[in-house]
Amino acid sequence: MKLLPIPGAPGYRVDCENQQAYSMKRGILRPIKFRTKYKKAGLTIDGKSYGTTIWRMMYCAQNGIDITKIPSDICISVNNGTLIVMDRSQVNKKSGKTRKMAQPQIDRLQANIDIIQQYYKGETKPMLSYLYKAEKQVIDHYIFTYGFSKERAEIVVGVAVNKFLDRLRAGYPTPYIKSAIFRYARNESNRLMRQRELFDDRQIIEIL
């Protein structure tokens, strides 16, 4: 039996070969009892209860990922002994079964998870390179799709990228990097629009 530490969960170990996790608190090795066939369990981390599964524990232990930082919208399961990473939206909630995710989607998702993992290990260049390319693509999208001026698009998207980095540094990563930037850019664009409308209203009041 080979026990691996679970990053982000001190006091816990996982045996990937036998798909069993253990608590080592108080110096005693105790097997964790799982609930349901999906092997769900609750870990106590920093005094708080953290729900997870054996598959997530195994994946994080094997890849050196802090289990508290792996995005909740990522679903990890096992098939014939192989861990599979999926987008949670691919899970059919009614039947509990999963639909096959297109391989290019899986590859992109895994590549983004790898970039995030490298970032948390101090290797920031892959993430910054990805963000640079994504920023240019989103700026072009706002210019050609919504008719933004280059200056306005750069301001909106720049705020979005900084928002993504702030959340990443705070421990809230998401593998849907470009989608997150689009979402934050949309929020910033709406904020600026509301601000402009408020300013226009004040100008009208002053004239009256």
Buried (B, 14 or more C-beta within 10 A) or exposed (E): EEBBBBBBBEBBBBBBEEBBBBBBEEEEEEEBEBEEEEBBBEBEBEEEEBEBBBBBBBBBBEBEBBBBBBBEEBBBBBEEEEBBBBBEEBBEEEEEEBEEBEEEEBEBBEEBBBBBBBBBEEEBEBBEEBBEEBBEEBBEBBBEEEEBEEEBBBBBBBBBBEBBBEBBEEEEBBBBBBEBBBBBBEBBBEEBEEEEEEEEEEEEEEEE
